[in-house]
């Protein structure tokens, strides 16, 4: 097993929740890794009592589940069962590296992951948690989910809905041309500067050394990402009908926080719970994780 699940921090609490490695077969037969964090009953609900809804945790464009193990574990210790699904072509998944055929394919992948979580936990509702680009994907999914009643809540952490960092205009034209004639052609993801993600020197080094970080993506994938943007920008007012929490990083250099708030407040059919922390983009990498973990616990449990 590759070290996809390598912890982003050398020191983990002694009472870590059990982690399983499972395989999710996506609709086209592609297989991907799921890290399943089982809830720790000693700190959560008693075994005979229903716990919080299970959490489907979706990572960003360059990242993989290993970046977010600490917060997944914090949720599991608080009583939530957490499923970290590796996006197709990312992390240690070598097949179709940095590729996706279409926005519809990615939406189908999310739906397959939702059904997987519900089947494995024998529940009827799931909490969605998306970080950065994964937050954009989950927002697009929640706008078009085939069975919205399955979605208990949507938590977005510095979501990639209104980026400050984008592909240059000339490169966009090259991507568009390649998408038509060479869809598998690779382009750099414009996030290779680790200082964009964190101010923590140890975590900057972790990112530099991470063998599973995704640096390049195909023209087809980058066009697909733009199509997700289009889905969100063209959605009707009040089209987002699930309780939504937005967690922002006050020192974010990747995301436009003000515009992100405006977009979600336009989309949501109820007030969005907006929380901001004094942090860089990847809040997970801050030295003191407890304020972030506390907000996450409240959000996935749909607690004000």
C-alpha positions as CSV (number, residue, x, y, z in Angstrom):
1,X,0.0,0.0,0.0
2,X,1.5,3.4,-1.0
3,X,1.9,6.0,1.8
4,X,-1.1,8.0,0.6
5,X,-2.4,7.9,4.2
6,X,0.9,9.1,5.6
7,X,0.0,11.5,8.4
8,X,0.6,15.1,7.8
9,X,1.8,15.6,11.3
10,X,4.4,13.4,13.0
11,X,2.6,13.5,16.4
12,X,-0.9,12.2,16.6
13,X,-3.1,11.9,19.7
14,X,-2.8,8.5,21.5
15,X,-6.6,7.9,21.1
16,X,-6.7,7.9,17.3
17,X,-9.9,6.5,15.9
18,X,-9.4,3.2,13.9
19,X,-8.7,3.8,10.2
20,X,-9.6,1.3,7.5
21,X,-8.5,1.2,3.9
22,X,-11.3,0.4,1.5
23,X,-11.8,0.4,-2.2
24,X,-14.6,2.3,-4.0
25,X,-15.4,1.2,-7.5
26,X,-16.6,4.3,-9.5
27,X,-19.3,4.1,-12.1
28,X,-16.9,3.5,-15.0
29,X,-15.0,0.7,-13.1
30,X,-12.2,2.9,-11.9
31,X,-11.0,1.9,-8.4
32,X,-10.0,4.4,-5.8
33,X,-8.9,4.4,-2.2
34,X,-11.2,5.3,0.7
35,X,-9.8,6.0,4.2
36,X,-12.6,5.1,6.7
37,X,-12.3,6.6,10.2
38,X,-14.6,4.8,12.6
39,X,-16.1,6.8,15.4
40,X,-14.5,6.4,18.8
41,X,-17.4,5.3,21.1
42,X,-15.6,6.4,24.3
43,X,-15.9,10.0,23.3
44,X,-19.0,9.9,21.1
45,X,-22.5,8.5,21.5
46,X,-23.0,5.2,23.2
47,X,-23.1,2.2,20.9
48,X,-26.9,1.8,21.2
49,X,-27.5,5.5,20.4
50,X,-27.5,6.9,16.9
51,X,-24.4,9.1,16.2
52,X,-24.0,12.1,14.0
53,X,-24.5,11.5,10.2
54,X,-21.4,9.9,8.5
55,X,-19.2,12.4,6.8
56,X,-18.0,12.3,3.2
57,X,-14.7,14.2,3.2
58,X,-13.5,15.5,-0.2
59,X,-10.0,16.9,-0.8
60,X,-8.7,19.7,-3.1
61,X,-7.2,19.7,-6.6
62,X,-3.5,19.1,-5.6
63,X,-4.1,17.3,-2.3
64,X,-5.2,13.9,-1.2
65,X,-6.7,12.4,2.0
66,X,-3.3,12.4,3.8
67,X,-3.4,16.2,4.1
68,X,-6.6,16.1,6.1
69,X,-6.2,13.1,8.4
70,X,-5.9,15.2,11.5
71,X,-9.3,16.8,11.1
72,X,-10.9,13.5,10.0
73,X,-9.6,11.9,13.1
74,X,-10.9,14.8,15.2
75,X,-14.4,14.2,13.8
76,X,-14.2,10.5,14.4
77,X,-13.1,11.0,18.0
78,X,-16.2,13.2,18.4
79,X,-18.5,10.4,17.2
80,X,-18.7,10.8,13.4
81,X,-17.7,8.1,11.0
82,X,-15.6,9.7,8.3
83,X,-14.9,8.6,4.7
84,X,-12.1,10.2,2.9
85,X,-12.5,9.4,-0.8
86,X,-9.5,9.9,-3.1
87,X,-10.6,11.7,-6.3
88,X,-10.0,9.8,-9.5
89,X,-6.5,10.4,-10.8
90,X,-5.1,12.0,-7.6
91,X,-3.1,10.9,-4.6
92,X,-1.5,7.5,-5.1
93,X,-4.0,6.6,-7.8
94,X,-1.9,6.2,-10.9
95,X,-4.5,5.4,-13.5
96,X,-5.7,8.5,-15.3
97,X,-3.4,10.7,-13.3
98,X,-4.7,14.3,-13.2
99,X,-7.6,13.5,-15.5
100,X,-11.4,13.4,-15.6
101,X,-13.6,13.0,-18.6
102,X,-16.3,15.6,-17.7
103,X,-18.1,17.4,-15.0
104,X,-20.8,14.8,-15.3
105,X,-18.3,12.1,-14.5
106,X,-17.0,13.8,-11.4
107,X,-20.6,14.4,-10.2
108,X,-21.3,10.7,-10.8
109,X,-18.2,9.9,-8.8
110,X,-19.5,12.0,-5.8
111,X,-22.9,10.3,-6.1
112,X,-21.3,6.9,-6.0
113,X,-19.3,7.9,-2.9
114,X,-22.5,9.2,-1.2
115,X,-24.2,5.8,-2.0
116,X,-21.1,4.0,-0.7
117,X,-21.1,5.8,2.6
118,X,-24.9,5.3,3.1
119,X,-24.6,1.6,2.3
120,X,-21.6,1.0,4.6
121,X,-23.1,2.9,7.5
122,X,-26.7,1.8,7.0
123,X,-27.9,5.3,7.4
124,X,-30.1,7.5,5.1
125,X,-28.3,10.8,5.3
126,X,-24.7,12.0,4.9
127,X,-22.8,15.2,5.8
128,X,-20.7,16.6,2.9
129,X,-17.4,18.2,3.8
130,X,-15.2,19.7,1.0
131,X,-11.9,21.6,1.1
132,X,-10.7,24.0,-1.5
133,X,-11.4,22.6,-5.0
134,X,-13.3,19.8,-3.3
135,X,-15.7,22.4,-1.9
136,X,-16.4,23.6,-5.4
137,X,-17.1,20.1,-6.5
138,X,-19.5,19.4,-3.6
139,X,-21.3,22.8,-4.2
140,X,-21.9,21.8,-7.8
141,X,-23.1,18.4,-6.7
142,X,-25.4,19.8,-4.0
143,X,-27.0,22.0,-6.6
144,X,-27.9,19.0,-8.8
145,X,-28.0,16.1,-6.4
146,X,-30.4,13.4,-7.6
147,X,-31.7,12.8,-4.1
148,X,-31.1,16.0,-2.1
149,X,-32.9,14.4,1.0
150,X,-29.8,12.2,1.5
151,X,-27.7,15.3,2.2
152,X,-27.8,16.4,5.8
153,X,-25.4,19.3,5.6
154,X,-22.7,20.9,3.4
155,X,-19.5,22.2,5.0
156,X,-17.1,24.2,2.8
157,X,-13.6,24.9,3.9
158,X,-11.9,27.7,1.9
159,X,-13.8,26.4,-1.2
160,X,-12.5,27.1,-4.7
161,X,-15.6,29.0,-5.8
162,X,-13.9,32.4,-6.4
163,X,-10.2,31.9,-6.8
164,X,-7.6,34.6,-6.6
165,X,-5.1,32.3,-8.4
166,X,-6.0,31.2,-11.9
167,X,-4.5,29.9,-15.1
168,X,-3.2,32.7,-17.2
169,X,-5.4,33.8,-20.2
170,X,-3.0,32.6,-22.8
171,X,-2.8,29.2,-21.1
172,X,-6.6,29.0,-21.0
173,X,-6.6,29.4,-24.8
174,X,-4.1,26.6,-25.1
175,X,-6.2,24.4,-22.8
176,X,-9.3,25.0,-24.9
177,X,-7.4,24.1,-28.1
178,X,-5.9,21.0,-26.5
179,X,-9.2,20.0,-25.1
180,X,-10.5,19.7,-28.7
181,X,-7.4,18.1,-30.3
182,X,-5.2,16.7,-27.5
183,X,-7.4,16.3,-24.4
184,X,-4.8,14.3,-22.6
185,X,-2.2,17.0,-22.9
186,X,-0.9,18.1,-19.5
187,X,-0.7,21.7,-18.0
188,X,0.7,23.0,-14.7
189,X,-1.8,23.5,-11.9
190,X,-1.0,27.1,-10.9
191,X,-0.6,26.3,-7.2
192,X,3.0,24.9,-7.0
193,X,4.2,27.7,-4.6
194,X,3.8,26.0,-1.2
195,X,3.6,29.4,0.6
196,X,0.1,29.8,-0.9
197,X,-1.1,26.9,1.2
198,X,0.4,27.6,4.6
199,X,2.7,29.8,6.7
200,X,3.8,26.8,8.8
201,X,7.4,26.0,7.8
202,X,7.1,22.3,8.8
203,X,4.0,21.9,6.6
204,X,5.6,23.8,3.7
205,X,8.4,21.2,3.8
206,X,5.8,18.4,4.0
207,X,4.2,19.8,0.8
208,X,7.5,20.0,-1.0
209,X,8.3,16.4,-0.1
210,X,4.8,15.0,-0.8
211,X,5.2,12.4,-3.6
212,X,1.4,12.3,-4.1
213,X,0.7,16.0,-4.6
214,X,-0.8,16.6,-8.0
215,X,1.2,19.2,-9.9
216,X,-0.2,18.8,-13.4
217,X,-3.6,18.0,-15.0
218,X,-5.0,17.3,-18.4
219,X,-6.7,19.8,-20.6
220,X,-9.8,17.7,-20.3
221,X,-9.7,18.0,-16.5
222,X,-9.0,21.7,-16.4
223,X,-11.9,22.3,-18.9
224,X,-14.0,20.1,-16.6
225,X,-13.1,22.3,-13.6
226,X,-14.2,25.4,-15.6
227,X,-17.5,23.6,-16.3
228,X,-18.1,23.2,-12.6
229,X,-17.5,26.9,-12.2
230,X,-20.1,27.5,-14.9
231,X,-22.7,25.2,-13.1
232,X,-22.3,27.3,-10.0
233,X,-22.3,30.7,-11.7
234,X,-25.5,29.8,-13.7
235,X,-27.4,28.3,-10.8
236,X,-30.7,30.0,-9.8
237,X,-30.9,32.1,-6.7
238,X,-31.8,30.0,-3.6
239,X,-31.0,26.8,-5.5
240,X,-28.8,25.4,-2.6
241,X,-31.3,23.8,-0.3
242,X,-29.1,22.1,2.4
243,X,-27.8,23.7,5.6
244,X,-24.4,25.2,4.6
245,X,-21.4,26.2,6.7
246,X,-18.6,28.3,5.1
247,X,-15.2,28.2,6.9
248,X,-12.8,30.8,5.6
249,X,-9.1,31.4,6.2
250,X,-8.5,35.1,7.0
251,X,-5.0,35.0,5.4
252,X,-6.0,33.1,2.3
253,X,-4.0,33.9,-0.8
254,X,-5.8,31.4,-3.0
255,X,-9.5,32.2,-2.4
256,X,-11.4,35.5,-2.6
257,X,-13.3,35.4,0.6
258,X,-15.6,38.3,0.0
259,X,-16.8,37.0,-3.4
260,X,-17.1,33.5,-2.0
261,X,-19.5,34.7,0.7
262,X,-21.5,36.7,-1.9
263,X,-21.9,33.6,-4.1
264,X,-23.0,31.3,-1.4
265,X,-25.4,33.8,0.1
266,X,-27.0,34.2,-3.3
267,X,-27.3,30.4,-3.8
268,X,-28.5,29.4,-0.3
269,X,-32.1,29.2,0.5
270,X,-31.4,30.0,4.2
271,X,-28.7,31.9,6.1
272,X,-25.2,30.5,5.6
273,X,-23.2,30.0,8.8
274,X,-19.9,31.8,8.0
275,X,-16.9,31.3,10.2
276,X,-13.4,32.8,9.7
277,X,-10.2,31.8,11.3
278,X,-6.8,33.5,11.4
279,X,-5.2,31.0,9.1
280,X,-3.7,30.5,5.7
281,X,-5.6,28.6,3.0
282,X,-5.0,25.1,4.3
283,X,-6.4,25.6,7.8
284,X,-5.6,22.0,8.5
285,X,-1.9,23.0,8.7
286,X,-2.2,25.6,11.4
287,X,-0.1,24.8,14.6
288,X,-3.2,24.9,16.8
289,X,-6.0,22.8,15.2
290,X,-8.6,22.9,18.0
291,X,-10.5,26.0,16.9
292,X,-10.8,24.5,13.4
293,X,-11.9,21.1,14.7
294,X,-14.5,22.7,17.0
295,X,-16.1,24.5,14.0
296,X,-16.0,21.3,11.9
297,X,-17.7,19.3,14.7
298,X,-20.5,21.9,14.9
299,X,-20.9,22.1,11.2
300,X,-21.2,18.4,10.4
301,X,-23.6,18.0,13.3
302,X,-25.6,21.0,12.0
303,X,-25.3,22.8,15.3
304,X,-25.4,26.6,15.5
